[in-house]
Amino acid sequence: MDHDEDPFDGDEEAALRYAIALSLQDPNAPKGPPNAQNPIELDSDENEDDDLETSPRGPPTPKKPTHVCDDDRAAAVPVISRSLPLPQPTNSGVESSSFTALGLDRKKMEEERLARVAKRKSPHDDKGIAGPRPQRARLDNQYDAIHLAATVHAPDATGKLPYPKGIVKKTWVYGYPRQDDIKIEEILQKDQLELAVLSSFQWDDEWLLSKVDIKRTKMVCIAFASNEGQKEEMRANVPRDRIRFCFPPMMPAGSMHSKLQLLKFPNYLRLVIPTGNLVPYDWGETGVMENMVFLIDLPLTKQPGNQLNMFGQELAYFLKAAGLDESLISSLSKYDFSETDQYRFIHTIGQSHAGEEWKRTGYCGLGRAVKSLGLATTSEIELDFVVASLGSVNSDLISAIYNAAQGDDGLKEYEKRVAGSGKRKAAPKAELSCDSSNFRIYFPSHETVTKSRGGKNSAGTICLQSKWWDSPTFPRKLVHDCKSVRAGLLMHTKILFVRHLGESTSQTAWAYLGSANLSESAWGRLVKDRASGQPKLNCRNWECGVLIPMEGKTVTSGLGAFEKKIPVPMVIPGEPYGKASSKRPWLFLEA
């Protein structure tokens, strides 16, 4: 290759990383055979607290956002875009530090790289003294920049934890000033991290393992695999004593969409609920996308026989349903969850739920959580819901979410729907208990995406289909253009702001932050069980989030009620689509 034509200016390390990135985008990458001699097991004999370990499930993903959607059978996108095939192991004899070997012979590539470097050396370099390193390509500069200003907040000399009360932050983004934000390095604190239980919809294994010291940290990845063969393949491609997988049971058309991090440090447990996946663009490293994150640090408890509060119970319930090891779940009781009394863990478990179980998950679980915190109301409320994906939304789902935000357990909308369908063959069109004045949905327009910093190529995880948008039952009048207050950024954030109107403005406002977009897949649908005639909740996705009440009574109008605890990420009120007939949302299949 002519050096003058080298886009990496001779930097072979940057070229190698770029080649790896390209290989991750190849859906036809060869798969390696399962290796039964390399089972994934976590040992817990080094430290009695290491029983925080078990299996996860989610898909590895490409370096750049491809069209990866998760809601309402959005699998018009090939399934391969959700879970890249696991390439075959290297034959170099060196244990791979990645979940996969990326389908590349790294030893051969490294030998070729060194040969090219030697060939390019100046005749004056006969003593092997390296001159100044060539400047890296722009993409590589973006990746390296993230290591320069990360600030690790560790417990101080008195043992005070960095985030003992819980906090909400935006993700840091390359090229933007730091304010109310946090980097993935500041969350993981790789020099202190002993165990990480991670859940994600998308995974970039190479990138993730650059953020974790695998020699120090054991990992449990709650992840997706399409079949038993892929599970064995994933297990065979990781260091057997360091990384373990947990594969939750899946509905036929569901997604393992939850984002959760349980991070064990020497004296505390950090619980993290982000809206982003474990990929570099969701954590700001490509400078085009932002997310948000909730985190709280829980100290070791001093009380023997500690019982989990409601937050901890729902977390344990979710993890047990996912298939995490019982010993890991039981070890949650070693930590003091008392500071989470003010919050609630919200989840969607991708299964059918009958009996009393349907009340604990999906939008039914959201309503139960609202009521448990004393936030239930019969008065009118106002909702602002920021999403990255919209499914086949209709009046039933809108009413169910609105009612849940008032503290309803799901029966209000269900009973009206069932009663209507019982009287006539064709059920009457459901009447919305809300309208554009008190329920706003924020989703970016085609224009907003096109003019964003990354343009169309950066919006692969922002999803809506025209067949849903153009449906006569889609609530288009509720949808507003979504623009970040950090100009030029696209948002992968999922956050619901709820506050009271009129004479009820003195009541407590609250927010939901998590993985759930606005879709039936994410929140479920309450139906009548044919066998028992009783309600049953069908949920396709796995999701999780946190309900965050504001402090005290709220008298501030608008979203100013949230400013003390949550950085509002979007420009408000946002232009409504109904006022511009030519304005269209971002439709990822028509880009």
Disulfide bonds with the S-S distance in Angstrom:
Cys69-Cys463 1.50
